[in-house]
Amino acid sequence: MDRKLTSREKLIFLMHYSICSVCRRVTKQMNSLRRLVYFHVKNNESQQPDPKFIQHLREELQTIANTGQPDQKP
């Protein structure tokens, strides 16, 4: 974040978060992703990712950034 939230902003956030199932789901997904990345890096520190995988990942992320949807391949 750019700055700390004010008390009022914290209250508004907590109220929203308590009723918004999408925000709670995204938080759970981000925490899971963070744990997966942490354990993968911890267990594979000396390995380098396949350059083809990195290129594919970049292309997929760019597609999502441009369209909001992953590439729909059959």
C-alpha positions in Angstrom: 0.0 0.0 0.0 1.0 3.6 -0.5 0.2 4.6 3.1 -1.3 3.3 6.3 -5.1 3.3 6.4 -6.9 5.7 8.7 -9.1 4.2 11.4 -12.2 5.1 9.3 -10.7 3.4 6.2 -9.8 0.3 8.3 -13.3 0.1 9.5 -14.8 0.5 6.0 -12.3 -2.2 4.7 -13.2 -4.6 7.5 -16.9 -4.1 6.9 -16.5 -4.7 3.2 -14.2 -7.7 3.7 -16.6 -9.3 6.2 -19.5 -9.3 3.6 -17.5 -9.8 0.4 -17.0 -13.5 -0.4 -15.0 -12.6 -3.5 -12.4 -10.6 -1.5 -12.1 -13.4 1.0 -11.7 -16.0 -1.8 -9.0 -13.9 -3.5 -7.2 -13.6 -0.2 -7.2 -17.3 0.3 -6.0 -17.9 -3.2 -3.2 -15.3 -2.8 -2.1 -17.0 0.5 -2.1 -20.4 -1.2 -0.1 -19.1 -4.1 2.4 -17.4 -1.8 2.9 -20.7 0.1 3.3 -22.7 -3.1 5.9 -20.3 -4.5 7.7 -20.2 -1.1 7.9 -24.0 -0.9 8.8 -24.4 -4.5 11.7 -21.9 -4.3 12.8 -23.4 -1.0 13.0 -26.9 -2.5 14.4 -25.9 -5.9 16.8 -23.1 -5.2 19.5 -24.3 -7.5 17.2 -25.1 -10.5 16.5 -22.6 -13.2 13.0 -22.6 -14.8 12.7 -23.7 -18.4 12.9 -20.7 -20.7 10.0 -22.0 -22.8 7.9 -22.1 -19.6 8.9 -18.5 -18.7 8.0 -17.3 -22.2 4.7 -19.0 -22.1 3.9 -17.6 -18.7 4.8 -14.1 -19.9 2.5 -14.5 -22.9 -0.4 -15.8 -20.8 0.0 -12.9 -18.2 0.1 -10.4 -21.1 -3.1 -11.9 -22.6 -4.8 -11.7 -19.2 -3.6 -8.1 -18.7 -5.0 -7.1 -22.1 -8.3 -9.0 -22.2 -9.0 -9.9 -18.6 -9.3 -13.6 -19.7 -6.7 -16.4 -20.2 -6.1 -17.6 -23.7 -8.8 -20.1 -24.6 -7.0 -22.9 -26.3 -8.7 -26.2 -27.2 
